[in-house]
């Protein structure tokens, strides 16, 4: 996928005690839709949603990952969907010998990362070129994201036997 721009939405991810954020229910997508429309009006391709405590949660319909030197960071599952695509990406990064850490990520930290990408079953791996008009790194996709795109292409095509547990062949 072509690199995209992302904006931080004014709409927050629903609080986990108001609506189960881990449930894939229609009502949870209304908030994501509002966030997406809001940032698109400001000229961005996609939205980053913060949770009710102000930490990064996810994209409108995707998990989000950031590269910080030799570590890949992703939000905790307190407010993010712990889906199969997310688990597969974390496992693939591990096979690539990348350290992956789940942690609270503040919006102030976003511009310090060298790479960022969204991941979902629809977009697979979608590199983020800039956040709030601030360019990330010197190239997009960066080296970690580019290697992951290649790895996940192999995974999705069924070429990596260790990922058979995630595959459903039709």
C-alpha positions as CSV (number, residue, x, y, z in Angstrom):
1,X,0.0,0.0,0.0
2,X,1.1,3.5,-0.7
3,X,2.2,5.5,2.4
4,X,-0.4,7.6,4.0
5,X,-0.7,10.7,6.2
6,X,-2.4,10.5,9.6
7,X,-4.0,13.0,11.9
8,X,-4.9,12.7,15.5
9,X,-8.6,12.8,15.9
10,X,-10.5,14.9,18.4
11,X,-12.8,11.9,18.9
12,X,-11.6,9.5,21.5
13,X,-11.8,5.7,21.5
14,X,-14.8,4.6,23.6
15,X,-14.0,3.9,27.2
16,X,-13.7,0.1,27.8
17,X,-16.3,0.3,30.6
18,X,-18.9,2.0,28.4
19,X,-18.9,-0.3,25.4
20,X,-16.7,-3.4,25.2
21,X,-13.9,-2.0,23.0
22,X,-12.7,-5.5,22.1
23,X,-16.0,-6.4,20.6
24,X,-16.4,-6.1,16.8
25,X,-19.9,-4.6,17.0
26,X,-21.4,-2.0,14.7
27,X,-21.7,0.6,17.5
28,X,-17.9,0.7,18.0
29,X,-17.5,1.6,14.3
30,X,-19.5,4.8,14.6
31,X,-16.8,6.5,16.6
32,X,-14.2,5.3,14.1
33,X,-16.2,6.7,11.2
34,X,-16.5,10.1,13.0
35,X,-12.8,10.2,13.6
36,X,-12.0,9.3,10.0
37,X,-14.3,11.9,8.6
38,X,-12.9,14.6,11.0
39,X,-9.3,14.0,10.0
40,X,-10.1,13.7,6.3
41,X,-11.7,17.2,6.4
42,X,-8.4,18.4,7.8
43,X,-6.5,16.9,4.8
44,X,-5.3,13.6,6.2
45,X,-5.7,10.1,4.8
46,X,-6.4,8.3,8.1
47,X,-7.1,8.9,11.8
48,X,-5.3,8.0,15.0
49,X,-7.6,7.7,17.9
50,X,-6.5,8.3,21.5
51,X,-8.1,6.5,24.4
52,X,-10.0,8.4,27.2
53,X,-6.7,8.8,29.1
54,X,-5.0,10.5,26.1
55,X,-2.8,7.5,25.0
56,X,-2.8,6.2,21.5
57,X,-5.4,3.5,21.0
58,X,-5.5,2.5,17.3
59,X,-6.7,3.7,13.9
60,X,-10.4,3.7,12.8
61,X,-10.3,0.0,11.8
62,X,-6.6,-0.9,12.3
63,X,-4.0,-1.5,15.0
64,X,-1.0,0.9,15.0
65,X,2.7,0.3,15.5
66,X,5.7,2.6,15.8
67,X,9.4,2.0,15.3
68,X,11.7,3.5,17.9
69,X,15.3,2.6,17.1
70,X,15.5,-1.2,17.4
71,X,12.1,-1.7,19.1
72,X,8.6,-1.8,17.7
73,X,6.0,-0.3,20.0
74,X,2.2,-0.8,20.0
75,X,-0.5,0.4,22.4
76,X,-1.7,-2.0,25.1
77,X,-4.9,-3.9,24.5
78,X,-6.7,-1.8,27.2
79,X,-8.3,0.2,24.4
80,X,-7.1,-1.6,21.2
81,X,-8.6,-4.6,19.5
82,X,-6.4,-7.7,20.2
83,X,-7.2,-9.2,16.9
84,X,-5.7,-11.9,14.8
85,X,-3.9,-9.5,12.4
86,X,-2.3,-7.7,15.4
87,X,-1.1,-11.0,16.9
88,X,0.2,-12.2,13.5
89,X,2.2,-8.9,13.1
90,X,3.7,-9.2,16.5
91,X,4.6,-12.9,15.8
92,X,6.1,-11.9,12.4
93,X,8.2,-9.1,14.0
94,X,9.5,-11.6,16.5
95,X,10.5,-14.0,13.7
96,X,12.3,-11.0,12.1
97,X,14.2,-10.6,15.5
98,X,12.5,-7.3,16.2
99,X,11.7,-6.5,19.8
100,X,8.0,-5.7,20.3
101,X,6.7,-3.9,23.4
102,X,3.1,-3.0,24.3
103,X,3.0,0.3,26.2
104,X,1.1,3.5,26.7
105,X,2.2,5.9,24.0
106,X,1.4,9.6,24.4
107,X,0.5,11.8,21.5
108,X,3.6,13.9,22.3
109,X,5.8,10.8,21.5
110,X,4.4,10.3,18.1
111,X,6.6,12.6,16.1
112,X,9.8,11.1,17.6
113,X,9.4,7.7,15.9
114,X,11.3,6.8,12.7
115,X,8.5,4.7,11.3
116,X,4.8,3.9,11.9
117,X,2.2,1.7,10.2
118,X,-1.4,0.5,10.5
119,X,-2.2,-3.2,10.4
120,X,-5.5,-4.9,9.8
121,X,-7.0,-7.8,7.8
122,X,-8.1,-5.3,5.2
123,X,-5.0,-3.1,4.7
124,X,-2.5,-5.7,5.9
125,X,0.4,-3.3,6.5
126,X,-0.1,0.4,5.7
127,X,2.9,2.6,6.2
128,X,2.4,6.1,7.7
129,X,4.5,8.8,6.1
130,X,3.6,11.6,8.5
131,X,1.5,12.4,11.6
132,X,0.0,15.8,11.9
133,X,2.2,17.0,8.9
134,X,5.4,15.9,10.6
135,X,7.4,13.5,8.5
136,X,8.6,10.3,10.1
137,X,12.1,9.1,9.3
138,X,14.0,9.6,6.0
139,X,12.1,7.1,3.9
140,X,8.6,5.6,3.9
141,X,8.2,2.7,4.2
142,X,11.3,2.6,6.5
143,X,13.4,-0.6,6.7
144,X,11.4,-2.3,9.4
145,X,8.1,-1.6,7.8
146,X,9.4,-2.6,4.3
147,X,10.7,-5.9,5.7
148,X,7.4,-6.5,7.5
149,X,5.4,-5.9,4.3
150,X,7.5,-8.5,2.6
151,X,7.1,-10.9,5.5
152,X,3.4,-10.5,5.7
153,X,3.0,-10.9,2.0
154,X,4.6,-14.3,2.4
155,X,2.4,-15.0,5.5
156,X,-0.9,-14.0,3.7
157,X,0.0,-16.1,0.6
158,X,0.5,-19.2,2.9
159,X,4.3,-19.5,2.3
160,X,5.2,-19.4,6.0
161,X,4.3,-22.7,7.7
162,X,4.6,-21.3,11.3
163,X,1.5,-19.1,10.4
164,X,-0.8,-21.9,9.3
165,X,-2.7,-21.5,12.6
166,X,-3.9,-18.1,11.4
167,X,-4.9,-19.2,7.9
168,X,-8.4,-20.2,6.7
169,X,-8.4,-21.6,3.2
170,X,-11.5,-21.3,1.1
